């Protein structure tokens, strides 16, 4: 679990990470704040901190003054519209309720080991119970807290109205639709009863197959199992590395921007493909 840094520790950390470890002389030259003041600030000495100096240092290090003063843990405090985060009503309610330690969740998903850990979970290499034990060790929290974090992440998997509308629309137009998803088995068991799954012709899940995107074998498994032609298949995903993996196999691909006009982009790409096919006939 992360320890709360003092003002001095934050300033020293920012200086050491900036442009190949700056010296105090470098900061003085750039900001005009005297070296002795900088030394006392970084040493957490009992001095009166001038807000103007903190503002100057915040601009120089590209962080917020609130972060330096300890009012937020976010270096660059931004307000993001809730709908762009694609959170379900249930997930928002849990975050606001205080039932979970939100800081603990933030620390976990930002942890350097998180990507590999979640890949193991996605691939079915570990169960949810084992995942909770690993998180508890990693974050120094209880197994109950860790299990609650996983349940919260699972609650983020939801039916989003615009996406459901698109899926229904494509199904109605006669497109064959398939799911190729990186997902823990417990998560799939949770969402497979969602009505939207009734519109898909096939489903391939990483934790069941013991492989995941962007592994080329995972894509080939989908193509082979459902007798799909790569050149006549459009793959839609929100991660560029998965898009590139699909394209390398000759699959047409469309990057889905969940926070933007993802559904409209899919419609546009399909329209362009349709126009192209018409010209070829």
Secondary structure, DSSP 8 states (H G I E B T S, - for coil): ------HHHHHHHHHHHSSS---HHHHHHHH---HHHHHHHHTT-S----HHHHHHHHHHHT--HHHHHTS-S-SS-----GGGGT--HHHHHHHHHTSS-HHHHHHHHTSTTHHHHHHHHHTTSS-HHHHHHHHHHHHT--HHHHHHHHHHHHHT----HHHHHHHHHHHHTT---EEEE---HHHHHHHTTSGGGGG-SEEEEHHHHT--TT-HHHHHHHHHHTT--GGG-EEEES-HHHHHHHHHTT-EEEE--TTTTHHHHHHHHHHHHHHHHHHH-
